[in-house]
Amino acid sequence: MEPADLLITQCRTYLNWNKCRLSVIAHLVLSLLQKQTVNFTHLATTFPGKSQTASCYRRIQRFFLEVVFEDAVTARIIAGLIAP
């Protein structure tokens, strides 16, 4: 199983999002770990598939425009990822 699939499965237990949004958040987390930057242009280069970097960049932008992170949910996700 791919690392992105594992993150999607984990996030699905906390978030009632569609598969596309879960995929974006999983790939963002993996990109952040790989690139060690929050620059969208750099993160977009690590997204899988045949999409152009500009398309992935726009996908990241739309994600942050449309998604609202609730503090309580974010805390539960983080605790679930680091707690045994």
Backbone atoms as SQL, in Angstrom:
CREATE TABLE atoms (id INTEGER PRIMARY KEY, chain TEXT, resi INTEGER, resn TEXT, atom TEXT, x REAL, y REAL, z REAL);
INSERT INTO atoms VALUES
  (1, 'A', 1, 'MET', 'N', 0.848, -1.183, 0.000),
  (2, 'A', 1, 'MET', 'CA', 0.000, 0.000, 0.000),
  (3, 'A', 1, 'MET', 'C', 0.891, 1.244, 0.000),
  (4, 'A', 2, 'GLU', 'N', 0.530, 2.223, -0.800),
  (5, 'A', 2, 'GLU', 'CA', 1.289, 3.460, -0.930),
  (6, 'A', 2, 'GLU', 'C', 1.137, 4.330, 0.324),
  (7, 'A', 3, 'PRO', 'N', 2.149, 5.150, 0.639),
  (8, 'A', 3, 'PRO', 'CA', 2.042, 6.040, 1.796),
  (9, 'A', 3, 'PRO', 'C', 0.838, 6.982, 1.714),
  (10, 'A', 4, 'ALA', 'N', 0.534, 7.472, 0.523),
  (11, 'A', 4, 'ALA', 'CA', -0.626, 8.362, 0.369),
  (12, 'A', 4, 'ALA', 'C', -1.917, 7.626, 0.712),
  (13, 'A', 5, 'ASP', 'N', -2.009, 6.357, 0.321),
  (14, 'A', 5, 'ASP', 'CA', -3.206, 5.568, 0.633),
  (15, 'A', 5, 'ASP', 'C', -3.366, 5.362, 2.137),
  (16, 'A', 6, 'LEU', 'N', -2.245, 5.172, 2.826),
  (17, 'A', 6, 'LEU', 'CA', -2.297, 5.024, 4.285),
  (18, 'A', 6, 'LEU', 'C', -2.782, 6.310, 4.951),
  (19, 'A', 7, 'LEU', 'N', -2.290, 7.454, 4.472),
  (20, 'A', 7, 'LEU', 'CA', -2.729, 8.736, 5.024),
  (21, 'A', 7, 'LEU', 'C', -4.205, 8.995, 4.718),
  (22, 'A', 8, 'ILE', 'N', -4.629, 8.635, 3.527),
  (23, 'A', 8, 'ILE', 'CA', -6.044, 8.813, 3.169),
  (24, 'A', 8, 'ILE', 'C', -6.930, 7.987, 4.092),
  (25, 'A', 9, 'THR', 'N', -6.536, 6.757, 4.341),
  (26, 'A', 9, 'THR', 'CA', -7.299, 5.888, 5.235),
  (27, 'A', 9, 'THR', 'C', -7.361, 6.473, 6.641),
  (28, 'A', 10, 'GLN', 'N', -6.237, 6.977, 7.121),
  (29, 'A', 10, 'GLN', 'CA', -6.187, 7.560, 8.465),
  (30, 'A', 10, 'GLN', 'C', -7.050, 8.816, 8.549),
  (31, 'A', 11, 'CYS', 'N', -6.946, 9.675, 7.563),
  (32, 'A', 11, 'CYS', 'CA', -7.713, 10.928, 7.578),
  (33, 'A', 11, 'CYS', 'C', -9.202, 10.693, 7.402),
  (34, 'A', 12, 'ARG', 'N', -9.561, 9.646, 6.673),
  (35, 'A', 12, 'ARG', 'CA', -10.973, 9.347, 6.432),
  (36, 'A', 12, 'ARG', 'C', -11.718, 9.089, 7.746),
  (37, 'A', 13, 'THR', 'N', -11.024, 8.572, 8.764),
  (38, 'A', 13, 'THR', 'CA', -11.685, 8.302, 10.035),
  (39, 'A', 13, 'THR', 'C', -12.058, 9.583, 10.774),
  (40, 'A', 14, 'TYR', 'N', -11.385, 10.683, 10.440),
  (41, 'A', 14, 'TYR', 'CA', -11.632, 11.952, 11.131),
  (42, 'A', 14, 'TYR', 'C', -12.370, 12.978, 10.277),
  (43, 'A', 15, 'LEU', 'N', -12.224, 12.877, 8.976),
  (44, 'A', 15, 'LEU', 'CA', -12.773, 13.887, 8.081),
  (45, 'A', 15, 'LEU', 'C', -13.850, 13.292, 7.185),
  (46, 'A', 16, 'ASN', 'N', -14.910, 14.019, 7.036),
  (47, 'A', 16, 'ASN', 'CA', -15.992, 13.593, 6.148),
  (48, 'A', 16, 'ASN', 'C', -15.822, 14.296, 4.795),
  (49, 'A', 17, 'TRP', 'N', -14.669, 14.063, 4.165),
  (50, 'A', 17, 'TRP', 'CA', -14.347, 14.694, 2.888),
  (51, 'A', 17, 'TRP', 'C', -14.445, 13.670, 1.778),
  (52, 'A', 18, 'ASN', 'N', -14.563, 14.164, 0.541),
  (53, 'A', 18, 'ASN', 'CA', -14.569, 13.264, -0.606),
  (54, 'A', 18, 'ASN', 'C', -13.138, 12.784, -0.892),
  (55, 'A', 19, 'LYS', 'N', -13.037, 11.796, -1.766),
  (56, 'A', 19, 'LYS', 'CA', -11.750, 11.167, -2.041),
  (57, 'A', 19, 'LYS', 'C', -10.730, 12.147, -2.615),
  (58, 'A', 20, 'CYS', 'N', -11.184, 13.077, -3.433),
  (59, 'A', 20, 'CYS', 'CA', -10.279, 14.051, -4.055),
  (60, 'A', 20, 'CYS', 'C', -9.611, 14.929, -3.002),
  (61, 'A', 21, 'ARG', 'N', -10.385, 15.433, -2.067),
  (62, 'A', 21, 'ARG', 'CA', -9.804, 16.281, -1.014),
  (63, 'A', 21, 'ARG', 'C', -8.872, 15.487, -0.110),
  (64, 'A', 22, 'LEU', 'N', -9.255, 14.267, 0.210),
  (65, 'A', 22, 'LEU', 'CA', -8.389, 13.425, 1.025),
  (66, 'A', 22, 'LEU', 'C', -7.074, 13.140, 0.299),
  (67, 'A', 23, 'SER', 'N', -7.158, 12.968, -0.995),
  (68, 'A', 23, 'SER', 'CA', -5.961, 12.727, -1.793),
  (69, 'A', 23, 'SER', 'C', -5.034, 13.945, -1.775),
  (70, 'A', 24, 'VAL', 'N', -5.610, 15.128, -1.909),
  (71, 'A', 24, 'VAL', 'CA', -4.800, 16.346, -1.903),
  (72, 'A', 24, 'VAL', 'C', -4.109, 16.516, -0.557),
  (73, 'A', 25, 'ILE', 'N', -4.819, 16.329, 0.539),
  (74, 'A', 25, 'ILE', 'CA', -4.192, 16.516, 1.856),
  (75, 'A', 25, 'ILE', 'C', -3.097, 15.481, 2.078),
  (76, 'A', 26, 'ALA', 'N', -3.315, 14.257, 1.633),
  (77, 'A', 26, 'ALA', 'CA', -2.290, 13.220, 1.789),
  (78, 'A', 26, 'ALA', 'C', -1.043, 13.566, 0.981),
  (79, 'A', 27, 'HIS', 'N', -1.233, 13.999, -0.247),
  (80, 'A', 27, 'HIS', 'CA', -0.082, 14.343, -1.082),
  (81, 'A', 27, 'HIS', 'C', 0.612, 15.608, -0.580),
  (82, 'A', 28, 'LEU', 'N', -0.151, 16.520, -0.006),
  (83, 'A', 28, 'LEU', 'CA', 0.469, 17.718, 0.580),
  (84, 'A', 28, 'LEU', 'C', 1.368, 17.355, 1.756),
  (85, 'A', 29, 'VAL', 'N', 0.880, 16.489, 2.611),
  (86, 'A', 29, 'VAL', 'CA', 1.685, 16.070, 3.769),
  (87, 'A', 29, 'VAL', 'C', 2.968, 15.397, 3.304),
  (88, 'A', 30, 'LEU', 'N', 2.860, 14.503, 2.346),
  (89, 'A', 30, 'LEU', 'CA', 4.045, 13.813, 1.833),
  (90, 'A', 30, 'LEU', 'C', 4.991, 14.788, 1.131),
  (91, 'A', 31, 'SER', 'N', 4.432, 15.750, 0.414),
  (92, 'A', 31, 'SER', 'CA', 5.253, 16.755, -0.262),
  (93, 'A', 31, 'SER', 'C', 5.985, 17.640, 0.734),
  (94, 'A', 32, 'LEU', 'N', 5.289, 18.020, 1.805),
  (95, 'A', 32, 'LEU', 'CA', 5.920, 18.837, 2.849),
  (96, 'A', 32, 'LEU', 'C', 7.101, 18.104, 3.475),
  (97, 'A', 33, 'LEU', 'N', 6.937, 16.825, 3.708),
  (98, 'A', 33, 'LEU', 'CA', 8.028, 16.038, 4.283),
  (99, 'A', 33, 'LEU', 'C', 9.199, 15.899, 3.312),
  (100, 'A', 34, 'GLN', 'N', 8.886, 15.762, 2.044),
  (101, 'A', 34, 'GLN', 'CA', 9.937, 15.572, 1.047),
  (102, 'A', 34, 'GLN', 'C', 10.665, 16.876, 0.730),
  (103, 'A', 35, 'LYS', 'N', 9.934, 17.944, 0.477),
  (104, 'A', 35, 'LYS', 'CA', 10.528, 19.214, 0.044),
  (105, 'A', 35, 'LYS', 'C', 10.943, 20.118, 1.204),
  (106, 'A', 36, 'GLN', 'N', 10.360, 19.927, 2.363),
  (107, 'A', 36, 'GLN', 'CA', 10.646, 20.723, 3.552),
  (108, 'A', 36, 'GLN', 'C', 10.462, 22.217, 3.299),
  (109, 'A', 37, 'THR', 'N', 9.375, 22.545, 2.610),
  (110, 'A', 37, 'THR', 'CA', 9.010, 23.925, 2.332),
  (111, 'A', 37, 'THR', 'C', 7.498, 24.010, 2.226),
  (112, 'A', 38, 'VAL', 'N', 6.965, 25.206, 2.362),
  (113, 'A', 38, 'VAL', 'CA', 5.528, 25.404, 2.183),
  (114, 'A', 38, 'VAL', 'C', 5.232, 26.138, 0.873),
  (115, 'A', 39, 'ASN', 'N', 6.233, 26.310, 0.046),
  (116, 'A', 39, 'ASN', 'CA', 6.077, 26.961, -1.243),
  (117, 'A', 39, 'ASN', 'C', 5.260, 26.048, -2.166),
  (118, 'A', 40, 'PHE', 'N', 4.096, 26.539, -2.591),
  (119, 'A', 40, 'PHE', 'CA', 3.198, 25.731, -3.416),
  (120, 'A', 40, 'PHE', 'C', 3.861, 25.273, -4.712),
  (121, 'A', 41, 'THR', 'N', 4.695, 26.110, -5.301),
  (122, 'A', 41, 'THR', 'CA', 5.353, 25.752, -6.554),
  (123, 'A', 41, 'THR', 'C', 6.243, 24.530, -6.367),
  (124, 'A', 42, 'HIS', 'N', 6.976, 24.494, -5.281),
  (125, 'A', 42, 'HIS', 'CA', 7.846, 23.354, -5.009),
  (126, 'A', 42, 'HIS', 'C', 7.029, 22.111, -4.659),
  (127, 'A', 43, 'LEU', 'N', 5.971, 22.290, -3.892),
  (128, 'A', 43, 'LEU', 'CA', 5.135, 21.150, -3.510),
  (129, 'A', 43, 'LEU', 'C', 4.439, 20.545, -4.725),
  (130, 'A', 44, 'ALA', 'N', 4.036, 21.376, -5.659),
  (131, 'A', 44, 'ALA', 'CA', 3.314, 20.897, -6.841),
  (132, 'A', 44, 'ALA', 'C', 4.170, 19.974, -7.699),
  (133, 'A', 45, 'THR', 'N', 5.475, 20.098, -7.628),
  (134, 'A', 45, 'THR', 'CA', 6.352, 19.249, -8.445),
  (135, 'A', 45, 'THR', 'C', 6.378, 17.806, -7.961),
  (136, 'A', 46, 'THR', 'N', 5.943, 17.549, -6.747),
  (137, 'A', 46, 'THR', 'CA', 5.998, 16.193, -6.196),
  (138, 'A', 46, 'THR', 'C', 4.686, 15.428, -6.335),
  (139, 'A', 47, 'PHE', 'N', 3.627, 16.089, -6.794),
  (140, 'A', 47, 'PHE', 'CA', 2.344, 15.405, -6.937),
  (141, 'A', 47, 'PHE', 'C', 2.461, 14.331, -8.015),
  (142, 'A', 48, 'PRO', 'N', 1.881, 13.149, -7.773),
  (143, 'A', 48, 'PRO', 'CA', 2.006, 12.056, -8.746),
  (144, 'A', 48, 'PRO', 'C', 1.103, 12.266, -9.950),
  (145, 'A', 49, 'GLY', 'N', 1.366, 11.511, -10.976),
  (146, 'A', 49, 'GLY', 'CA', 0.532, 11.541, -12.166),
  (147, 'A', 49, 'GLY', 'C', 1.160, 12.327, -13.294),
  (148, 'A', 50, 'LYS', 'N', 0.394, 12.461, -14.351),
  (149, 'A', 50, 'LYS', 'CA', 0.894, 13.115, -15.557),
  (150, 'A', 50, 'LYS', 'C', 0.505, 14.586, -15.640),
  (151, 'A', 51, 'SER', 'N', -0.138, 15.100, -14.602),
  (152, 'A', 51, 'SER', 'CA', -0.567, 16.497, -14.619),
  (153, 'A', 51, 'SER', 'C', 0.630, 17.429, -14.636),
  (154, 'A', 52, 'GLN', 'N', 0.440, 18.571, -15.280),
  (155, 'A', 52, 'GLN', 'CA', 1.493, 19.573, -15.308),
  (156, 'A', 52, 'GLN', 'C', 1.628, 20.203, -13.934),
  (157, 'A', 53, 'THR', 'N', 2.815, 20.720, -13.658),
  (158, 'A', 53, 'THR', 'CA', 3.077, 21.356, -12.369),
  (159, 'A', 53, 'THR', 'C', 2.106, 22.514, -12.129),
  (160, 'A', 54, 'ALA', 'N', 1.798, 23.272, -13.168),
  (161, 'A', 54, 'ALA', 'CA', 0.867, 24.398, -13.029),
  (162, 'A', 54, 'ALA', 'C', -0.520, 23.915, -12.605),
  (163, 'A', 55, 'SER', 'N', -0.938, 22.768, -13.108),
  (164, 'A', 55, 'SER', 'CA', -2.245, 22.211, -12.737),
  (165, 'A', 55, 'SER', 'C', -2.252, 21.780, -11.271),
  (166, 'A', 56, 'CYS', 'N', -1.172, 21.169, -10.836),
  (167, 'A', 56, 'CYS', 'CA', -1.066, 20.754, -9.432),
  (168, 'A', 56, 'CYS', 'C', -0.994, 21.974, -8.518),
  (169, 'A', 57, 'TYR', 'N', -0.299, 22.998, -8.956),
  (170, 'A', 57, 'TYR', 'CA', -0.214, 24.251, -8.193),
  (171, 'A', 57, 'TYR', 'C', -1.612, 24.832, -7.998),
  (172, 'A', 58, 'ARG', 'N', -2.391, 24.877, -9.060),
  (173, 'A', 58, 'ARG', 'CA', -3.746, 25.409, -8.977),
  (174, 'A', 58, 'ARG', 'C', -4.628, 24.519, -8.093),
  (175, 'A', 59, 'ARG', 'N', -4.406, 23.227, -8.128),
  (176, 'A', 59, 'ARG', 'CA', -5.153, 22.289, -7.281),
  (177, 'A', 59, 'ARG', 'C', -4.903, 22.580, -5.810),
  (178, 'A', 60, 'ILE', 'N', -3.647, 22.851, -5.465),
  (179, 'A', 60, 'ILE', 'CA', -3.296, 23.196, -4.085),
  (180, 'A', 60, 'ILE', 'C', -3.968, 24.505, -3.683),
  (181, 'A', 61, 'GLN', 'N', -3.933, 25.494, -4.577),
  (182, 'A', 61, 'GLN', 'CA', -4.583, 26.772, -4.287),
  (183, 'A', 61, 'GLN', 'C', -6.077, 26.593, -4.023),
  (184, 'A', 62, 'ARG', 'N', -6.748, 25.848, -4.898),
  (185, 'A', 62, 'ARG', 'CA', -8.184, 25.628, -4.727),
  (186, 'A', 62, 'ARG', 'C', -8.486, 24.900, -3.430),
  (187, 'A', 63, 'PHE', 'N', -7.625, 23.949, -3.072),
  (188, 'A', 63, 'PHE', 'CA', -7.815, 23.203, -1.829),
  (189, 'A', 63, 'PHE', 'C', -7.866, 24.158, -0.638),
  (190, 'A', 64, 'PHE', 'N', -6.897, 25.062, -0.549),
  (191, 'A', 64, 'PHE', 'CA', -6.857, 25.972, 0.588),
  (192, 'A', 64, 'PHE', 'C', -7.915, 27.065, 0.518),
  (193, 'A', 65, 'LEU', 'N', -8.418, 27.357, -0.660),
  (194, 'A', 65, 'LEU', 'CA', -9.521, 28.314, -0.774),
  (195, 'A', 65, 'LEU', 'C', -10.836, 27.717, -0.300),
  (196, 'A', 66, 'GLU', 'N', -11.022, 26.426, -0.523),
  (197, 'A', 66, 'GLU', 'CA', -12.307, 25.779, -0.264),
  (198, 'A', 66, 'GLU', 'C', -12.412, 25.068, 1.080),
  (199, 'A', 67, 'VAL', 'N', -11.290, 24.641, 1.629),
  (200, 'A', 67, 'VAL', 'CA', -11.318, 23.815, 2.836),
  (201, 'A', 67, 'VAL', 'C', -11.095, 24.667, 4.080),
  (202, 'A', 68, 'VAL', 'N', -11.902, 24.410, 5.091),
  (203, 'A', 68, 'VAL', 'CA', -11.755, 25.070, 6.390),
  (204, 'A', 68, 'VAL', 'C', -11.350, 24.008, 7.399),
  (205, 'A', 69, 'PHE', 'N', -10.243, 24.247, 8.074),
  (206, 'A', 69, 'PHE', 'CA', -9.764, 23.312, 9.081),
  (207, 'A', 69, 'PHE', 'C', -10.300, 23.719, 10.443),
  (208, 'A', 70, 'GLU', 'N', -11.020, 22.817, 11.064),
  (209, 'A', 70, 'GLU', 'CA', -11.524, 23.068, 12.414),
  (210, 'A', 70, 'GLU', 'C', -10.460, 22.640, 13.416),
  (211, 'A', 71, 'ASP', 'N', -10.237, 23.457, 14.432),
  (212, 'A', 71, 'ASP', 'CA', -9.176, 23.191, 15.399),
  (213, 'A', 71, 'ASP', 'C', -9.340, 21.846, 16.097),
  (214, 'A', 72, 'ALA', 'N', -10.551, 21.518, 16.500),
  (215, 'A', 72, 'ALA', 'CA', -10.780, 20.271, 17.231),
  (216, 'A', 72, 'ALA', 'C', -10.492, 19.056, 16.357),
  (217, 'A', 73, 'VAL', 'N', -10.903, 19.119, 15.108),
  (218, 'A', 73, 'VAL', 'CA', -10.666, 18.001, 14.190),
  (219, 'A', 73, 'VAL', 'C', -9.175, 17.868, 13.900),
  (220, 'A', 74, 'THR', 'N', -8.513, 18.992, 13.676),
  (221, 'A', 74, 'THR', 'CA', -7.071, 18.975, 13.420),
  (222, 'A', 74, 'THR', 'C', -6.322, 18.376, 14.600),
  (223, 'A', 75, 'ALA', 'N', -6.705, 18.734, 15.799),
  (224, 'A', 75, 'ALA', 'CA', -6.051, 18.187, 16.993),
  (225, 'A', 75, 'ALA', 'C', -6.261, 16.674, 17.098),
  (226, 'A', 76, 'ARG', 'N', -7.472, 16.197, 16.783),
  (227, 'A', 76, 'ARG', 'CA', -7.732, 14.751, 16.821),
  (228, 'A', 76, 'ARG', 'C', -6.913, 14.002, 15.781),
  (229, 'A', 77, 'ILE', 'N', -6.756, 14.587, 14.603),
  (230, 'A', 77, 'ILE', 'CA', -5.953, 13.934, 13.563),
  (231, 'A', 77, 'ILE', 'C', -4.500, 13.820, 14.007),
  (232, 'A', 78, 'ILE', 'N', -3.941, 14.902, 14.504),
  (233, 'A', 78, 'ILE', 'CA', -2.545, 14.899, 14.950),
  (234, 'A', 78, 'ILE', 'C', -2.355, 13.916, 16.086),
  (235, 'A', 79, 'ALA', 'N', -3.259, 13.929, 17.041),
  (236, 'A', 79, 'ALA', 'CA', -3.153, 12.994, 18.162),
  (237, 'A', 79, 'ALA', 'C', -3.272, 11.555, 17.688),
  (238, 'A', 80, 'GLY', 'N', -4.152, 11.311, 16.724),
  (239, 'A', 80, 'GLY', 'CA', -4.313, 9.961, 16.194),
  (240, 'A', 80, 'GLY', 'C', -3.104, 9.471, 15.428),
  (241, 'A', 81, 'LEU', 'N', -2.379, 10.380, 14.797),
  (242, 'A', 81, 'LEU', 'CA', -1.190, 9.997, 14.036),
  (243, 'A', 81, 'LEU', 'C', 0.013, 9.736, 14.917),
  (244, 'A', 82, 'ILE', 'N', 0.116, 10.443, 16.056),
  (245, 'A', 82, 'ILE', 'CA', 1.306, 10.282, 16.900),
  (246, 'A', 82, 'ILE', 'C', 1.067, 9.428, 18.128),
  (247, 'A', 83, 'ALA', 'N', -0.187, 9.222, 18.483),
  (248, 'A', 83, 'ALA', 'CA', -0.475, 8.382, 19.662),
  (249, 'A', 83, 'ALA', 'C', -0.394, 6.906, 19.291),
  (250, 'A', 84, 'PRO', 'N', 0.052, 6.076, 20.216),
  (251, 'A', 84, 'PRO', 'CA', 0.145, 4.632, 19.914),
  (252, 'A', 84, 'PRO', 'C', -1.241, 3.999, 19.785);
